[in-house]
Amino acid sequence: MIKIHETAMVTSAFRAMDETLSKDQYAHLWSSARIQAHADRYSNAVSVFEPHAHCLRNRYFFDQLTDLASDGKIDMLINFGCGFSMYPFALPASIKHIEIDLPEVVAYKQQQIRSWQQLGKLPGRNIQYLSCNFNREYTREFRNTIKMHIGKASTFFLLEGVLFFISRKDSFRLFNLFSDLQRQGDYLGSVSFRPQLEQSRVFGKLVSFVEGNLKKNQQFKYQTVEDEFYEKLSGYQLKDHQDTLGLNSKYSPEKVLPEQEVLIEHMYILEKNKN
């Protein structure tokens, strides 16, 4: 059985396979023979194009965040479901960060980051770590802690690899939290699968793989999200919408991605347009 933090490391292993594309020059720090074996098993069982797709996703958000930071539009990145992403070290040192995930993921990540910084493998950054379960109500203390850290900063909230694993009810609660914490002019980035993908063979492989790695009697119900969810999200305006195939045409047009064999993700950038 794969441990939770090892599952999150698989995406880091994918990003490390093409650092030029992903722009994640530190992803390899999470790699090990065991993690690479998990990554290989996943890509062989689901789609051999998954490593490339994850590099494309990371590159898209890296470019979006870099441009917004350069234009002085964001001061802080708050990564909900941060896993073992390394945005804090790829982005300018002036950007502050809040990393949020399950307690065991956050504890392990914080420990490793500090160790690598002490060894000189990572630069210093302004990072706060918070633990959270997205399937539960958010406490007042959790909300107030985030508000305290935000202060007057302009924020970008990032949500990668989370919506697939939580219910629509939990999603509404999460986006209501975002709306409560963000101010006009702040940004929100989200990733999800469209409902149409559910009919594909590759999506069935993903669901089977996830179910095969659950603990005994653990339940799993996936979520896909229609474009309308973002287009009608109260208080926000959709600014950009990309998908895996479109990003491939932009960043690596020489690579052919057979549509029927790709887990096509959709990436959305929204701006808070009212408080």
C-alpha positions in Angstrom: 0.0 0.0 0.0 1.3 3.5 -0.9 1.4 5.9 1.9 -0.4 9.3 1.5 2.8 11.4 1.3 4.3 8.9 -1.2 1.3 9.4 -3.5 1.8 13.1 -3.4 5.4 12.6 -4.3 4.5 10.8 -7.5 3.5 14.1 -9.1 6.9 15.5 -8.1 8.6 12.6 -9.8 6.6 13.4 -12.9 7.7 17.1 -12.8 11.3 16.1 -12.3 11.3 14.0 -15.5 11.4 17.2 -17.6 12.5 20.2 -15.6 13.0 22.3 -18.7 9.3 22.0 -19.4 7.9 22.0 -15.9 10.3 24.8 -14.6 10.6 22.9 -11.4 14.3 22.6 -10.8 13.8 21.3 -7.2 11.3 18.5 -7.9 14.1 15.9 -8.0 14.7 16.4 -4.3 11.6 14.3 -3.5 12.7 11.4 -5.8 13.9 8.0 -4.7 13.9 4.6 -6.2 10.7 3.7 -4.3 8.9 6.9 -5.4 10.0 6.4 -9.0 8.7 2.9 -8.9 5.3 4.2 -7.8 5.4 6.8 -10.6 6.2 4.2 -13.2 3.5 1.9 -12.0 1.0 4.7 -12.1 1.9 5.9 -15.6 2.0 2.4 -16.9 -1.4 1.6 -15.4 -3.2 4.8 -16.3 -1.4 6.7 -19.1 2.2 7.0 -20.2 1.5 10.7 -21.0 0.8 11.6 -17.4 4.4 12.8 -16.6 4.2 15.1 -19.6 0.7 16.4 -18.6 1.9 17.2 -15.1 4.9 19.1 -16.4 2.5 21.1 -18.7 0.2 21.9 -15.7 3.1 23.1 -13.5 4.6 25.2 -16.4 1.2 26.9 -17.0 0.8 28.0 -13.4 4.5 28.8 -13.0 4.2 31.2 -16.0 0.9 32.7 -14.7 2.3 33.3 -11.3 5.5 34.7 -12.5 3.7 37.2 -14.8 1.4 38.3 -12.0 4.2 38.7 -9.6 6.3 40.7 -12.1 3.3 43.0 -12.7 2.9 43.6 -9.0 -0.5 42.0 -8.9 0.2 39.3 -6.3 2.2 39.3 -3.1 1.3 35.9 -1.7 0.6 32.4 -3.0 -1.7 30.2 -0.9 -1.6 26.6 -2.1 -4.5 24.5 -1.0 -3.6 20.9 -1.4 0.1 21.9 -1.9 1.4 18.3 -1.8 5.1 18.5 -2.6 5.0 21.3 -5.1 8.0 23.6 -5.1 6.5 26.9 -6.3 8.0 28.9 -3.3 11.5 28.2 -4.6 10.8 28.8 -8.3 9.0 32.1 -7.8 10.7 35.4 -6.7 11.8 35.5 -3.1 9.5 38.5 -2.5 6.4 36.3 -2.7 5.1 35.0 0.6 3.5 31.6 0.8 1.0 29.6 2.8 1.2 25.8 2.2 -2.0 23.9 3.1 -2.6 20.1 3.1 -3.3 17.1 5.2 -1.5 17.1 8.5 0.9 14.2 7.6 1.8 15.8 4.3 2.5 19.2 5.8 4.5 17.8 8.7 6.7 15.8 6.4 7.1 18.5 3.8 8.0 21.1 6.5 10.6 18.8 8.0 12.2 18.1 4.6 12.2 21.7 3.5 14.0 22.8 6.6 16.5 20.1 6.3 17.4 20.9 2.7 17.6 24.6 3.6 20.1 23.8 6.4 22.1 21.8 3.9 22.1 24.7 1.4 20.0 22.8 -1.2 17.1 25.2 -1.1 17.1 29.0 -0.6 15.3 30.7 2.3 11.6 31.7 1.7 8.8 33.1 3.7 6.5 30.1 4.1 3.8 29.3 6.6 2.4 25.8 6.9 -1.2 24.9 7.8 -2.9 21.5 8.0 -6.5 21.0 6.8 -8.9 18.2 5.8 -11.0 19.5 2.8 -13.8 17.1 3.6 -14.6 18.8 6.9 -15.9 22.1 8.1 -13.3 24.9 8.4 -12.8 26.1 11.9 -13.0 29.8 12.8 -9.4 29.4 14.0 -8.3 28.1 10.6 -10.0 31.0 8.8 -8.6 33.6 11.2 -5.1 32.2 10.9 -5.1 32.6 7.2 -6.6 36.1 7.4 -3.8 37.0 9.8 -1.1 35.8 7.5 -2.7 37.5 4.5 -2.9 40.9 6.1 -3.1 43.4 3.3 -1.4 41.2 0.7 -2.8 40.6 -2.8 -3.3 36.8 -3.1 -3.4 34.0 -5.6 -5.2 30.9 -4.3 -4.1 27.7 -6.0 -6.1 24.4 -6.1 -4.4 21.6 -7.9 -5.3 17.9 -7.6 -8.0 18.4 -5.0 -11.4 18.6 -6.6 -11.3 15.1 -8.1 -11.2 13.7 -4.6 -13.9 15.8 -2.8 -17.6 16.1 -3.2 -19.5 19.0 -4.7 -20.8 20.0 -1.3 -17.2 20.1 0.0 -16.2 22.1 -3.1 -18.9 24.7 -2.5 -17.7 25.0 1.1 -14.1 25.4 -0.1 -14.9 28.1 -2.7 -17.0 29.9 -0.2 -13.9 30.0 2.1 -11.9 31.4 -0.8 -14.5 34.1 -1.4 -14.5 35.0 2.3 -10.7 35.3 2.4 -10.0 37.1 -0.9 -10.5 40.7 -1.9 -11.4 42.4 -5.2 -8.4 42.0 -7.6 -7.1 38.7 -6.0 -6.7 35.6 -8.2 -7.7 32.0 -8.0 -6.3 29.1 -10.0 -8.1 25.7 -10.2 -7.7 22.4 -12.0 -10.3 19.8 -12.7 -11.6 17.2 -15.2 -14.6 17.8 -17.3 -17.6 15.4 -17.0 -17.1 14.4 -20.7 -13.9 12.7 -19.7 -15.7 10.1 -17.6 -16.7 8.2 -20.8 -13.1 7.7 -21.8 -11.1 4.5 -21.3 -8.2 6.4 -19.8 -10.4 7.9 -17.1 -11.7 4.5 -16.2 -8.1 3.4 -15.8 -7.5 6.3 -13.4 -10.5 5.4 -11.2 -9.6 1.8 -11.2 -6.0 2.6 -10.1 -7.2 4.9 -7.3 -9.7 2.4 -6.0 -7.0 -0.3 -6.2 -4.8 1.7 -3.8 -7.4 2.4 -1.2 -7.3 1.0 2.3 -9.8 -1.8 3.0 -13.4 -0.5 3.3 -12.2 3.1 2.4 -14.8 4.8 0.1 -14.0 6.9 -2.9 -16.3 8.9 -5.1 -14.7 11.1 -7.7 -15.8 14.5 -8.9 -15.6 16.1 -12.4 -16.5 19.8 -12.9 -18.3 21.4 -15.8 -17.0 24.8 -17.2 -20.3 26.4 -15.9 -19.2 25.9 -12.3 -16.4 28.4 -12.9 -18.2 30.7 -15.3 -21.0 31.3 -12.8 -18.9 31.3 -9.6 -20.3 34.1 -7.5 -17.9 37.0 -7.0 -15.4 35.8 -9.6 -14.7 36.4 -13.3 -13.1 33.8 -15.4 -10.0 35.3 -17.0 -8.3 32.3 -18.6 -9.1 28.6 -19.4 -6.6 26.1 -20.8 -6.4 22.4 -21.2 -3.7 19.8 -21.5 -3.8 19.5 -25.3 -3.8 23.3 -25.7 -0.8 23.7 -23.4 1.0 20.9 -25.3 0.6 22.8 -28.5 2.0 25.9 -26.9 4.9 24.5 -24.9 5.9 21.3 -26.8 4.3 21.3 -30.3 6.7 18.7 -31.5 5.1 16.1 -29.1 2.0 14.2 -30.3 -0.6 13.5 -27.6 -3.2 11.0 -28.7 -6.4 12.5 -27.2 -8.0 9.2 -26.3 -4.9 8.3 -24.2 -4.5 11.5 -22.3 -6.2 12.5 -19.0 -7.1 15.9 -20.2 -7.1 18.4 -17.3 -8.6 21.9 -17.5 -6.9 24.8 -15.9 -8.9 28.0 -14.9 -7.7 31.4 -13.7 -10.3 33.6 -12.0 -10.2 37.1 -10.6 -12.2 38.3 -7.6 -14.4 41.1 -8.9 -16.4 42.0 -5.8 -16.2 41.6 -2.1 
